[in-house]
């Protein structure tokens, strides 16, 4: 990428108290049944003693201001070359564990243990092995933070860029700060897209969902690809927005995205998984689906 990297202040890089704090807002907006949450009721999750709602709002102000169509194109061109690191799959989990955050009130476990809890909840309910793998790998894209990306370019609700923003996207008022908001090329209902073009032809805001989808798309079924790529696209699968961009295939795949989400949001448990008991299954799972090394 030839453009000069943007410079951000500390607050622009890290407006949240926790990398996962945005999930607190998701759970407040979209509470789900308790079936997945075996350790405690859903109301107990993402419960801060003094929730700093202003940090979530600031996070989305930055996200909505800077996630332009051109920004996403630049990040895609840069990161989707996967030229930064090559690691064995198991080393990649150690790399991800550098993101342990003591401010998360739901767990003091490392990232790998959280992923194990997600995948084990999926396995416990008898879903196919490829979906267990999705649970194990779904947060791998958060390594973007270790490459210096600001939080608002790693996590958060996702949305299409290159067309008008839905007012059902969280904190829609901040889109007025985005240059695309007044750009006639991008601010119409369809923008750069054709009606019914299908989400596969739509550019989504940049973050860990998009990154991990491209990392794993060659190794898992399409249902799993939708889970990875669109599980944070709440304006679609929770609010029913952007129907003018969908095709019949998207509507068919939506049920898989909705199936996955509760396992991600409600599987945290203070009891750590017993890795010695789980290791043979997961080593076999990885061997069956993924190459020996992953490119980042």
C-alpha positions in Angstrom: 0.0 0.0 0.0 1.5 3.3 -1.1 -0.6 5.7 1.0 0.9 7.3 4.1 -0.3 5.5 7.3 -2.8 7.4 9.4 -1.6 8.6 12.8 -3.9 8.2 15.7 -3.9 9.4 19.3 -4.0 6.9 22.2 -7.7 7.5 22.7 -8.3 6.8 19.0 -6.4 3.6 19.2 -7.8 2.3 22.5 -11.1 4.1 23.4 -12.5 1.0 25.2 -11.5 -0.3 28.6 -11.5 -3.8 27.1 -11.1 -5.1 23.6 -14.4 -6.9 24.0 -16.3 -4.1 25.7 -18.3 -3.6 22.6 -19.9 -7.0 23.3 -21.5 -5.5 26.4 -23.5 -3.2 24.1 -24.4 -6.1 21.8 -25.8 -8.1 24.7 -27.7 -5.2 26.1 -29.3 -4.7 22.7 -29.8 -8.3 21.8 -30.2 -10.6 24.8 -30.5 -14.2 23.9 -31.8 -17.3 25.8 -29.9 -18.8 28.6 -29.3 -22.2 26.9 -25.7 -21.5 26.0 -24.8 -19.8 29.3 -24.3 -22.8 31.5 -22.3 -20.9 34.2 -24.6 -18.0 34.9 -27.7 -16.2 33.7 -27.3 -14.0 30.6 -28.0 -10.9 32.7 -24.7 -11.5 34.5 -22.6 -11.3 31.4 -20.6 -8.2 30.5 -21.5 -6.7 33.9 -19.1 -4.0 34.8 -19.2 -2.4 38.3 -19.4 1.0 36.6 -20.1 0.5 32.9 -18.4 3.3 30.9 -21.0 3.8 28.2 -19.1 6.8 27.0 -16.2 4.6 26.0 -18.5 2.5 23.8 -19.9 5.6 22.2 -16.4 7.0 21.6 -15.4 3.7 20.0 -18.3 3.8 17.6 -17.7 7.5 16.8 -14.2 6.6 15.6 -15.4 3.5 13.9 -18.2 5.3 12.0 -16.0 8.3 11.2 -13.0 6.4 9.7 -14.5 3.3 8.2 -14.8 4.7 4.7 -15.0 2.7 1.5 -11.5 3.7 0.6 -10.2 2.8 4.0 -11.6 -0.7 3.7 -10.1 -1.1 0.2 -6.7 0.0 1.5 -6.8 -2.4 4.5 -8.0 -5.3 2.3 -5.2 -4.7 -0.2 -2.7 -4.6 2.7 -3.8 -7.4 5.0 -5.3 -9.9 2.6 -1.9 -10.5 1.1 -1.2 -12.4 4.3 2.4 -11.4 4.1 3.2 -10.5 7.8 3.8 -13.8 9.5 3.7 -17.5 8.8 3.1 -19.7 11.8 2.2 -23.2 12.7 -1.5 -23.3 13.7 -0.7 -24.0 17.4 1.8 -21.2 17.5 -0.9 -18.9 16.2 -2.9 -19.5 19.3 0.1 -18.5 21.5 0.4 -15.3 19.4 -3.3 -14.6 19.9 -2.9 -15.1 23.7 -0.9 -11.9 23.8 -4.3 -10.1 23.8 -5.2 -11.3 27.3 -7.1 -8.3 28.9 -7.5 -8.2 32.7 -10.3 -5.7 32.4 -12.7 -8.2 30.9 -15.2 -8.9 33.8 -16.4 -12.3 32.4 -13.2 -14.2 32.4 -9.6 -14.2 33.4 -8.8 -16.9 30.9 -6.5 -16.4 27.9 -7.9 -16.1 24.4 -7.3 -19.7 23.6 -9.3 -20.9 26.6 -12.2 -18.6 25.5 -12.1 -20.1 22.1 -12.1 -23.6 23.6 -15.1 -22.7 25.6 -16.9 -21.5 22.5 -16.0 -24.6 20.5 -16.8 -27.0 23.3 -20.3 -25.4 23.8 -20.9 -26.0 20.0 -19.5 -29.6 20.3 -21.6 -30.3 23.4 -24.8 -29.5 21.4 -23.9 -32.0 18.7 -23.1 -29.6 15.8 -20.8 -30.7 13.0 -17.1 -30.7 13.4 -16.6 -27.8 10.9 -18.8 -25.6 13.2 -16.7 -26.6 16.2 -13.7 -25.4 14.2 -15.4 -22.1 13.5 -15.9 -21.7 17.2 -12.2 -22.4 17.8 -10.9 -20.0 15.2 -13.5 -17.2 15.1 -11.5 -14.6 17.1 -8.2 -15.3 15.4 -8.6 -12.1 13.4 -8.1 -10.1 16.6 -4.3 -10.5 15.9 -4.9 -7.3 13.9 -4.4 -5.5 17.2 -0.9 -7.0 17.5 -0.1 -5.6 14.1 -0.9 -2.1 15.3 -4.5 -1.7 14.2 -6.8 0.5 16.4 -9.7 -1.1 18.2 -12.3 0.4 15.9 -10.7 -1.4 13.0 -10.7 -4.8 14.7 -14.0 -5.2 16.6 -17.5 -3.7 16.6 -20.7 -4.2 14.7 -20.0 -4.5 11.0 -21.9 -2.9 8.1 -21.6 -2.4 4.3 -19.5 0.5 3.0 -20.0 2.0 -0.4 -23.7 2.7 0.1 -26.0 4.6 2.5 -25.8 3.6 6.1 -28.8 2.1 7.8 -30.1 4.0 10.9 -30.4 0.6 12.6 -26.6 0.4 12.8 -25.6 1.2 16.4 -24.9 4.9 17.0 -26.0 5.9 13.5 -25.6 9.6 14.3 -21.8 9.3 14.0 -22.0 8.4 10.3 -22.4 12.1 9.6 -18.7 12.4 10.4 -17.8 10.0 7.7 -16.7 11.6 4.3 -18.8 9.0 2.5 -21.9 10.3 4.1 -22.1 13.2 1.8 -20.4 11.6 -1.2 -23.1 11.1 -3.9 -21.1 8.0 -5.1 -21.7 6.3 -1.8 -24.7 7.8 0.0 -27.6 6.4 -2.0 -29.4 3.2 -1.0 -27.5 1.1 -3.5 -24.3 3.2 -3.8 -21.7 1.2 -5.8 -23.9 -2.0 -5.8 -26.7 -3.5 -7.8 -30.0 -4.4 -6.3 -30.0 -8.0 -5.1 -26.3 -8.4 -5.8 -25.7 -10.6 -2.8 -23.5 -10.0 0.2 -20.5 -11.8 -1.5 -20.4 -8.7 -3.8 -20.7 -6.2 -0.9 -17.7 -4.6 0.8 -18.1 -4.8 4.6 -16.4 -2.6 7.2 -12.9 -3.7 8.1 -12.3 -5.8 11.2 -11.5 -9.3 12.6 -14.6 -10.9 11.1 -13.6 -10.0 7.5 -9.9 -10.8 8.1 -10.5 -14.3 9.6 -13.1 -15.1 6.9 -10.5 -14.6 4.2 -7.9 -16.5 6.2 -10.1 -19.6 6.5 -12.5 -19.5 3.5 -10.6 -22.2 1.6 -10.9 -24.7 4.4 -14.4 -24.7 5.8 -17.9 -25.1 4.3 -19.8 -22.0 3.1 -22.1 -22.1 6.2 -19.0 -21.6 8.3 -17.8 -18.8 6.1 -21.0 -16.9 6.7 -20.6 -17.4 10.4 -17.1 -15.9 10.4 -17.8 -13.1 8.0 -21.2 -11.8 9.2 -21.7 -12.7 12.8 -21.2 -9.1 13.8 -23.5 -7.8 11.0 -26.4 -7.2 13.4 -28.1 -4.6 11.2 -28.8 -7.5 8.9 -29.5 -10.6 10.9 -31.1 -8.9 14.0 -32.6 -5.7 12.5 -33.6 -6.9 9.1 -31.8 -4.2 7.2 -30.0 -4.1 3.8 -32.5 -6.4 2.2 -32.1 -4.6 -1.1 -28.5 -6.0 -1.3 -29.4 -9.6 -0.4 -30.0 -12.5 -2.7 -31.8 -15.7 -2.0 -28.6 -17.4 -1.0 -27.9 -14.9 1.7 -31.4 -15.4 3.1 -30.7 -19.2 3.1 -27.4 -18.7 5.0 -28.8 -16.3 7.6 -30.0 -19.1 9.8 -26.4 -20.4 10.2 -25.2 -17.0 11.4 -28.0 -16.8 13.9 -27.1 -20.3 15.1 -23.5 -19.4 15.8 -23.9 -16.1 17.6 -25.1 -17.3 21.0 -22.2 -19.7 21.3 -19.7 -16.8 20.9 -21.5 -14.4 23.2 -22.7 -16.7 26.1 -20.1 -19.5 26.3 -17.7 -17.8 28.8 -17.3 -19.8 32.0 -14.9 -19.1 34.9 -13.9 -22.8 34.9 -11.1 -23.4 32.5 -11.2 -26.2 30.0 -9.1 -29.2 30.8 -6.8 -29.1 27.8 -5.2 -32.5 28.5 -8.5 -34.1 28.0 -9.5 -32.1 24.9 -6.1 -32.0 23.1 -6.4 -35.3 21.1 -9.8 -34.2 19.6 -8.6 -30.7 18.7 -5.3 -31.8 17.2 -7.2 -34.2 15.0 -9.8 -31.5 14.1 -7.1 -29.1 13.1 -5.2 -31.7 11.1 -8.4 -32.7 9.2 -9.3 -29.1 8.1 -6.4 -26.8 8.2 -2.8 -26.7 6.8 0.2 -27.1 9.1 0.8 -23.3 8.9 -1.3 -20.2 8.7 -0.4 -17.0 6.9 -1.1 -13.7 8.6 
